[in-house]
C-alpha cells in the first residue's frame, strides 16, 4: 500500500516519471520548443482519487533562485494523503529541485519524506562536469558519490520534458529517458498513442494520450498500465494520470492552476 500511494503522488505531476539530458523522439528532429512551456510563478495542484475516494493531493510551485551567482529555477513539490486515506496511511512528502534555466540541468535535489513514520532526508548535488552526483543521507548519516550521465531528478524531469518540441510528433513516436532516483539511474520509455479530446473540470481539452511503459509486478497490472493525458498546447500540462493497479484503478486530475506561461485552451463546441 505504501508504494502504491507514493507512485500516485509522483506520477500526478511528473510527465511520465522521466528525465534525460537529450530527449530523443522517433521521427522527430527538434528537442526544444522556441518558447518556454513554463515560467516563474507557475503553480499546479492535482487531486488523487481511488474510485470515489479522495486519496490525496500534490502541488508544484516554480520560483526563481540563485546559487553561486547563477540564476536558477527552484521547483517545490508536495504530496499528501487526505480524508479517509489519511486514516489508514499518512503521507507528507516534500521535494525541491534547483535546475538551470537554459539547459534545465538539475543542480540540487532535496527529498524530505514522512510516510506513516518512515523518514527520508536526502540531498543530491549534481556535478555535470565531473559526471557524478553526491548523495547526502541525513537519516543514515552517509555521503556517497555515484557516476551519472545525462540524468534529471524526478522534479526537473517534469520541466525538461515540457520543453520538448511536440509539433512534429506522430502517433507511435517514443521518447527514451533516464531518471536518477534513490542512487540509481532508471531508463523509461514513453509512447505517444493518439491525440484525444479529454473532458475535464475545465471543459474539453485537446491532449496527447501517452503511454509510459512500466514494470509489471506487485503494483502495476501490466507493462502498459499507466496512461497520461497532456495538453496539446504550449504549456504541455498533464491533465490526467490513470493507473491500472493490481488492487484497482487510481487517477490523478489537474485540480487548479495559476501563473501559466501560455494560454490554456478550451475546446469550443
WOKA-V957017 format. One record per run of one state. SS is the DSSP state (a for helix, b for strand, c for the rest). FROM is the first residue (numbers start at 0). TO is the last residue. If there is no record, write none. Layout:
SS	FROM	TO
SS	FROM	TO
This chain:
c	0	0
a	1	12
c	13	22
b	23	24
c	25	41
b	42	49
c	50	51
b	52	66
c	67	68
b	69	80
c	81	81
a	82	87
c	88	89
b	90	99
c	100	104
b	105	114
c	115	116
b	117	126
c	127	130
b	131	136
c	137	140
b	141	146
c	147	150
b	151	151
c	152	154
a	155	161
c	162	172
b	173	180
c	181	182
b	183	199
c	200	201
b	202	212
c	213	218
b	219	219
c	220	224
b	225	230
c	231	236
b	237	244
c	245	246
b	247	257
c	258	268
